[in-house]
Amino acid sequence: MAAKSESVGIARRAATLLLLVAALFAFPPAFAAPAKAPAAPIENSYALGSGDKVRVIVFGEEDLSGEFVVDDTGFVSLPLIGQIAATGRTVRQLEQDIAAKLGAQYLKDPRVSIEVLGYRPFYIIGEVNKPGEYPFVAGMSVLNAVAMAGGYSTRANESSVYIKRKAAAEEEKFPADATTKLEPGDIVNVVERWF
């Protein structure tokens, strides 16, 4: 009889343990860190330029959809409507331009969606171990760029960098830290320190 009550007790404890484990997985603890909201996509304010690769989706029209590259003249060549200006336009503006052109000539109430698949590269020159052209990644900082370029050389000024933006006439001085964000097409110049 004692053996039977002992096996019943073990079975109850096992069942209780299984319920506790199931509850832990079913309900996350109240002290868990809240999920972070995703950062706003760069496409909201990003101005397209030569070398950017975009995916254009015209809903219900597979033949008009596809992946396209902004050419050196700043245009995207699309089926049916031909070339359309993309340089300097945001993704939302280009969506509206394409929809307007399709709606005026070919489709009734076209719905167009665009996403940036690849950004134009940035360049890093000066006192880094591997100067050159590198792929841009959304949200990257000067420190990320220096790391991609193999780090600072022994003569580098590690406190500031000069950045030439596409629209700017000249380089501007910025702190060489994580707060200085890059944009596609930037030219980062890491200068030599004086002492």
TADA-V940154 format. One record per residue. RES is the residue in one small letter. SS is DSSP state (H for helix, E for strand, C for the rest). PSI is psi in whole degrees, -180 to 180 (NA if undefined). BURIAL is 1 if it has 24 or more other C-alpha atoms within 12 Angstrom, else 0. Layout:
RES SS PSI BURIAL
RES SS PSI BURIAL
This chain:
m C -38 0
a H -37 0
a H -37 0
k H -44 0
s H -31 0
e H -40 0
s H -33 0
v H -41 0
g H -41 0
i H -41 0
a H -42 0
r H -44 0
r H -40 0
a H -43 0
a H -42 0
t H -43 0
l H -43 0
l H -41 0
l H -41 0
l H -43 0
v H -43 0
a H -40 0
a H -38 0
l H -41 0
f H -30 0
a H -35 0
f C 113 0
p C 149 0
p C 150 0
a C -22 0
f C 2 0
a C 147 0
a C 137 0
p C 149 0
a C 137 0
k C 141 0
a C 139 0
p C 147 0
a C 151 0
a C 132 0
p C 147 0
i H -25 1
e H -23 1
n H -37 0
s C -6 0
y C 128 1
a C 123 1
l C 155 1
g C 174 1
s C 132 1
g C -14 1
d C 142 1
k E 128 1
v E 152 1
r E 123 1
v E 126 1
i E 119 1
v E 109 1
f C 130 0
g C 3 0
e C 77 0
e H -35 0
d H -21 0
l H -7 1
s C 159 1
g E -175 1
e E 133 1
f E 153 1
v E 137 1
v C 120 1
d C 179 0
d C -22 0
t C -3 0
g C 15 0
f E 157 1
v E 131 1
s E 118 1
l E 150 1
p C 145 0
l C -49 0
i C -10 0
g E -144 0
q E 139 0
i E 137 1
a E 131 1
a C -31 1
t C 131 1
g C -7 0
r C 145 1
t C 168 1
v H -45 1
r H -40 1
q H -42 1
l H -38 1
e H -46 1
q H -40 1
d H -45 1
i H -43 1
a H -41 1
a H -43 0
k H -41 1
l H -40 1
g H -34 0
a H -29 0
q H -30 0
y C -41 0
l C 154 0
k C 120 0
d C 60 0
p C 143 1
r C 122 1
v E 137 1
s E 139 1
i E 140 1
e E 148 1
v E 122 1
l E -34 1
g E 133 1
y C 156 1
r C 153 1
p C 168 1
f E 166 1
y E 143 1
i E 128 1
i E 170 1
g E -140 1
e C 62 1
v E 163 1
n C -30 0
k C 74 0
p C 151 1
g E -161 0
e E 135 0
y E 151 1
p C 136 1
f C 141 1
v C 133 1
a C 133 1
g C 7 1
m C 149 1
s E 176 1
v H -38 1
l H -38 1
n H -43 1
a H -44 1
v H -40 1
a H -42 0
m H -31 1
a C 18 1
g C 11 0
g C 176 1
y E 149 1
s C 173 0
t C -21 0
r C 5 0
a E 144 1
n C 109 1
e C 2 1
s C -23 0
s E 159 1
v E 164 1
y E 133 1
i E 131 1
k E 112 1
r C 158 0
k C -43 1
a C -16 0
a C 149 0
a C -31 0
e C 167 0
e C 150 0
e E 145 0
k E 134 0
f E 154 1
p E 142 0
a C 72 1
d C -176 0
a C -14 0
t C -18 0
t C 106 1
k E 145 1
l C 162 1
e C 154 1
p C 139 1
g C -6 1
d C 148 1
i E 115 1
v E 126 1
n E 113 1
v E 112 1
v C 167 1
e E 141 0
r C 158 0
w C -34 0
f C NA 0
